[in-house]
Amino acid sequence: MPATCRDDHVQYSSNHMPKAARVLAALKRDGWTETRRRGSHRVLVKDDRQRVWAYHEGVDLGGPAMVRIAKDYGYTLAELRKL
């Protein structure tokens, strides 16, 4: 039986957790642009909003991290997953 993470009524099996690099790429496709980078921290800007992306590219993002990212960037979890 696969291990799962549960938060906000969403389950991710350990084999299906999105990688940070994939989520970052999806944000960029949706109009977020990277304005600065220092180590693993990147500053992303869209319209008048600015956010700091502080995840390592190869890291698996579980449910709690995905919920936090969706909220921070102004998406619902479902919207973020569709990007």
C-alpha positions in Angstrom: 0.0 0.0 0.0 1.6 3.4 -1.0 2.4 6.0 1.6 0.2 9.1 1.4 0.2 12.6 2.7 -3.2 14.2 3.6 -4.0 17.8 3.8 -7.1 19.8 2.8 -8.8 16.6 1.6 -6.1 15.9 -1.0 -4.0 12.8 -1.0 -0.7 12.3 -2.8 0.9 8.9 -3.0 4.7 9.0 -2.5 5.1 8.1 -6.2 2.9 11.0 -7.4 4.2 14.0 -5.5 5.0 16.9 -7.8 8.6 18.0 -7.9 9.4 21.6 -7.0 10.9 22.3 -10.4 7.7 21.2 -12.1 5.5 23.5 -9.9 7.9 26.4 -10.5 7.8 25.8 -14.3 4.0 25.8 -14.1 4.0 29.1 -12.3 6.3 30.6 -14.9 4.0 29.4 -17.7 1.1 31.2 -15.9 2.9 34.5 -16.1 5.2 34.6 -13.1 8.7 35.8 -14.0 11.9 35.3 -12.1 13.5 38.7 -11.3 16.3 37.6 -8.9 18.0 34.4 -7.8 20.3 33.8 -4.8 21.1 30.2 -4.1 17.8 28.3 -3.8 15.8 31.5 -3.3 14.1 33.1 -6.4 12.0 36.2 -6.5 8.9 35.8 -8.7 6.8 38.7 -9.9 3.4 38.8 -11.6 1.5 42.1 -12.0 2.0 43.9 -8.7 2.6 40.8 -6.7 6.0 39.6 -5.6 6.8 36.2 -3.9 9.9 34.3 -2.9 10.3 30.7 -4.1 12.5 28.9 -1.6 12.3 25.3 -2.7 15.0 23.1 -4.1 14.2 21.9 -7.6 14.4 18.2 -7.0 12.4 18.2 -3.8 9.0 16.3 -3.7 6.2 18.6 -2.6 3.6 16.9 -0.5 0.0 18.1 0.3 0.9 20.7 3.0 3.5 22.3 0.8 1.2 22.4 -2.2 -1.6 24.0 -0.2 0.8 26.6 1.1 2.2 27.4 -2.4 -1.3 27.6 -3.9 -2.4 30.1 -1.1 0.8 32.2 -1.4 0.5 32.6 -5.1 -3.2 33.2 -5.2 -4.5 29.9 -6.5 -6.8 27.2 -5.2 -5.1 23.8 -4.9 -7.1 22.6 -7.9 -6.1 25.6 -10.0 -2.4 25.1 -9.1 -2.6 21.4 -10.0 -4.1 22.2 -13.4 -1.2 24.6 -14.3 
